[in-house]
Amino acid sequence: KYCEMSHRGGRNHNRYGKGGRGGGKGFTNQNSGGPGGAAPKLRPCKNFMGGGAVAPNLSPCTNPNCGFAHVVKCFMSVSVSQKSHGSFPACSSLSLWSTPTSPTPQLFTGSHDGFWRLYDSGNNFNKVFEQRAGSKVNAVEVSNNFLFVAFDAVWDSKTGEVSAGQQQLSGGHNQHNQMHQRNKPTQHTVGQVHAWNLNSPSSPPMELHLSPFSPYASPRPIKALSCALANPSDPASIVCVAAGEDCTIRLWVVDPATQKFKLGKTLQGHVREVTSLLYNGGSVWSTSVDATIRIWDLGEGECKHVVT
């Protein structure tokens, strides 16, 4: 029925269209008529995308005259968070990992229930492993056989120690506020990043710290990661870029003397939370809630372009 009706005007329903008798104004569901917005070039068929085993509430499209495009299809749905108090915390990020000896991709996910998980795509995406990181995992990224996990942690200014904090029970802004309410006056929510060597999974992760007196990666939660090799021919040249609520972008590199990550450049310019990052050799691209995209030159450590 969706395929038969939603691509044409209707008395009270015109999802994209040009109006009609009481039709909507395009992408809205209003009762007033009049001209609608421009129709998108591609309108995927909802039933074709998810009908059948993936979404039992939808029937596969069998309409030979369907006006929607049959070009995208979901072939599997995987639950990647642990149900708590009647709901599933949000899955915040994912990253694929494969090696020359094991070309079948493995799926890493991070969730707001505080866990990162590993799924085997070659075995019907069965869960292979899970690890609790902190109260909330915000980003995961795999590069050169390292798994980077950004999560919320708690730093105690009295003891100087960082702990995982309490596991979150629900999503959204209330989740973050609850964490602050549970913290003692000396406890503060910070952003932490762990780097797991996938070639040595039994080894403890390396931690990314601002300094010996600031044993965390950011004074505020980290929401974005991007990692890659600065020199493709040098496996030790891996760079991790992280940013989040404190608006600052930080780069970590491997110290040849200690074989641990140390803080490199710091990039400042965004005035609101950084939402995504792309490390591209000599440059970093960043997006922010401040409605800008910034392109940074790492050689000079400066922003060269701002897209608004």
C-alpha positions in Angstrom: 0.0 0.0 0.0 2.9 2.3 0.8 4.3 1.8 -2.7 0.9 2.4 -4.3 0.0 5.5 -2.5 3.0 7.5 -1.3 4.4 8.5 -4.7 1.3 10.3 -5.8 -0.8 13.1 -4.3 -3.5 12.3 -1.8 -6.2 13.9 0.2 -4.1 14.2 3.3 -0.8 12.7 2.3 1.8 13.8 -0.2 5.2 12.8 1.1 7.3 14.6 -1.4 5.0 15.9 -3.9 3.4 18.7 -5.7 0.3 19.2 -3.6 -3.0 17.9 -4.7 -6.4 17.9 -3.0 -5.3 18.7 0.5 -1.9 17.2 -0.2 1.2 18.1 1.8 3.8 20.6 0.9 6.6 18.2 0.3 8.5 16.3 3.1 5.8 17.4 5.6 2.5 15.9 6.5 0.2 18.8 6.6 -3.5 19.1 5.6 -3.2 22.3 3.6 -2.9 22.2 -0.2 -0.7 24.2 -2.4 2.6 23.6 -4.3 5.1 21.3 -2.7 8.9 21.2 -2.7 11.0 19.8 -5.5 10.9 16.1 -5.6 14.2 14.3 -4.9 15.9 12.6 -7.8 15.9 9.2 -6.0 13.0 8.0 -3.9 13.9 4.5 -2.6 11.0 2.0 -2.0 10.6 1.5 1.7 9.2 -2.0 1.2 11.9 -3.1 -1.2 14.6 -1.8 1.2 13.4 -3.6 4.3 10.5 -5.8 3.6 10.6 -9.5 4.6 12.9 -11.1 7.2 14.7 -7.8 8.0 11.6 -5.9 8.8 8.7 -8.3 9.4 6.2 -5.4 9.7 6.8 -4.5 6.0 5.8 -6.7 3.2 8.3 -7.1 0.2 7.2 -4.9 -2.7 5.4 -6.8 -5.4 3.9 -3.9 -7.2 5.1 -4.0 -10.9 4.1 -0.3 -11.2 5.8 0.9 -8.1 6.9 4.5 -8.5 9.8 4.2 -6.1 13.3 3.1 -6.9 14.3 -0.5 -6.2 18.0 0.2 -5.8 18.9 -0.2 -2.1 18.1 -3.2 0.0 18.9 -4.0 3.6 20.1 -7.7 3.8 20.6 -8.0 7.5 19.9 -6.3 10.8 22.2 -6.7 13.8 21.4 -5.7 17.4 24.6 -4.2 18.8 23.7 -2.9 22.3 22.5 -4.4 25.5 18.9 -3.8 26.4 18.6 -1.9 29.7 15.4 -0.7 31.5 13.3 -1.5 28.5 15.3 0.2 25.8 18.4 -0.3 23.7 21.1 2.4 24.2 22.3 4.0 21.0 24.9 2.4 18.8 27.3 5.4 18.4 29.8 4.1 15.8 31.2 1.2 13.8 34.4 0.3 12.0 35.5 -2.6 9.8 38.7 -4.6 10.2 40.3 -7.0 7.8 43.8 -8.3 7.2 45.6 -10.0 4.2 45.3 -13.3 6.0 41.7 -12.8 7.0 40.0 -10.7 4.3 36.5 -11.2 5.6 35.7 -8.0 7.4 35.1 -8.0 11.2 32.7 -5.4 12.6 33.6 -3.4 15.7 30.8 -1.3 17.3 30.6 1.2 20.2 27.4 1.8 22.2 26.1 4.1 24.8 25.8 1.1 27.2 29.5 1.5 27.7 30.7 -1.5 25.6 32.6 -2.0 22.4 31.9 -5.3 20.6 33.3 -7.4 17.8 31.1 -9.3 15.3 32.1 -11.9 12.7 30.6 -10.9 9.3 31.7 -14.3 8.0 29.5 -16.1 10.5 26.2 -14.3 10.3 27.5 -11.4 12.3 27.7 -13.4 15.5 29.2 -11.6 18.5 32.7 -12.7 19.1 33.8 -10.5 22.0 32.7 -7.5 24.1 34.6 -5.3 26.4 33.3 -2.6 28.8 35.3 0.6 28.3 33.5 3.3 30.3 30.1 4.7 31.0 29.5 5.5 27.3 31.4 4.6 24.1 31.2 7.5 21.6 33.5 6.4 18.8 35.5 3.4 17.5 38.1 3.4 14.7 40.3 0.7 13.4 43.6 1.5 11.6 46.7 -0.6 10.9 45.6 -3.3 13.3 44.9 -0.9 16.2 41.4 -0.4 17.6 40.9 3.1 19.0 38.0 3.5 21.5 36.8 6.9 22.7 34.6 6.8 25.8 33.4 8.8 28.7 35.4 8.3 31.9 35.6 10.0 35.4 38.6 11.8 36.6 38.9 12.4 40.4 40.8 15.6 41.1 41.4 14.5 44.7 43.1 11.2 43.8 44.2 12.0 40.3 42.8 8.7 39.1 40.6 8.0 36.1 37.9 5.3 36.3 35.3 4.0 33.9 32.4 5.5 35.8 29.0 4.1 36.2 27.3 2.4 33.2 24.6 4.5 31.6 21.0 3.4 31.6 19.4 5.6 29.0 20.3 7.7 26.0 20.1 11.4 25.1 21.0 14.5 27.1 19.5 13.1 30.3 22.1 10.3 30.2 24.9 12.9 30.3 23.2 14.9 33.0 22.7 11.8 35.1 26.4 11.0 35.0 27.2 14.5 36.3 24.6 14.2 39.1 26.1 10.9 40.3 29.7 12.3 40.3 31.1 13.6 43.6 32.3 17.2 43.7 35.8 16.1 43.0 34.8 13.9 40.1 34.6 15.2 36.5 33.5 13.6 33.2 36.4 13.5 30.8 37.1 11.9 27.4 39.4 8.9 27.3 40.9 7.0 24.4 42.3 3.4 24.5 44.3 1.9 21.7 44.1 -1.9 21.5 46.8 -3.8 19.5 44.7 -6.3 17.6 47.8 -8.3 16.8 48.2 -8.8 20.6 44.6 -8.9 21.9 45.6 -10.2 25.4 47.8 -7.1 26.0 46.3 -4.2 27.9 45.4 -1.2 25.8 47.6 1.9 25.5 46.1 5.1 26.9 46.2 8.5 25.3 47.0 11.2 27.9 47.3 15.0 27.8 50.2 14.9 30.3 51.4 12.9 33.3 49.1 15.2 35.5 46.2 14.9 33.1 45.7 11.2 32.5 42.9 11.5 30.0 42.7 12.5 26.3 40.3 15.5 26.7 38.8 17.4 29.6 35.4 16.9 27.9 33.8 13.8 26.2 35.3 12.9 22.8 32.8 12.4 20.0 35.0 11.8 16.9 38.1 9.9 15.9 40.1 9.5 12.7 43.2 7.3 12.5 45.6 6.5 9.7 49.3 6.1 8.8 51.2 9.4 8.2 53.6 7.3 6.0 51.9 4.3 4.4 55.3 2.5 4.2 55.9 2.9 7.9 53.6 0.9 10.2 54.8 2.9 13.2 53.7 6.2 11.8 50.1 5.8 12.9 48.3 9.0 13.9 45.1 9.3 16.0 43.0 12.5 15.7 40.4 13.1 18.4 37.9 15.9 19.2 34.6 16.5 20.9 32.8 18.7 23.3 35.7 20.9 24.2 36.0 22.1 20.6 39.7 21.3 20.4 41.2 18.8 17.9 44.3 16.8 19.1 46.7 14.6 17.3 48.6 11.7 18.9 51.6 10.0 17.4 53.8 7.1 18.4 56.9 8.1 20.3 59.8 5.9 18.9 61.6 6.0 22.2 58.7 4.6 24.3 56.5 3.0 21.6 53.6 4.7 23.2 51.3 7.5 22.0 52.2 11.0 22.8 50.3 14.3 22.2 51.4 16.1 19.1 49.6 19.1 17.6 46.6 20.8 19.0 44.2 22.6 16.6 41.8 25.3 17.9 39.2 27.3 16.0 35.8 25.6 16.4 33.5 27.2 18.9 31.1 24.3 19.4 31.3 20.6 19.7 33.3 18.8 16.9 31.2 16.1 15.4 33.4 14.3 12.9 37.0 14.1 11.6 38.8 13.0 8.5 42.6 12.6 8.7 44.1 12.8 5.2 47.9 12.7 5.5 49.0 16.3 5.7 45.5 17.7 6.5 42.5 17.2 8.8 38.9 18.0 7.9 36.5 18.6 10.8 32.8 19.3 11.2 31.1 21.0 14.1 27.9 22.0 15.7 29.0 25.6 14.9 27.8 24.9 11.3 31.3 25.0 9.8 33.7 22.6 8.1 37.3 23.4 8.7 40.3 22.2 6.7 43.6 22.2 8.7 47.2 22.2 7.4 49.1 19.9 9.8 52.5 21.2 8.6 51.7 24.7 9.8 49.1 23.6 12.4 46.6 26.2 11.2 43.2 26.3 9.6 43.4 27.1 5.9 39.8 27.0 4.8 36.4 27.4 6.5 33.2 26.1 4.7 30.0 27.5 6.0 
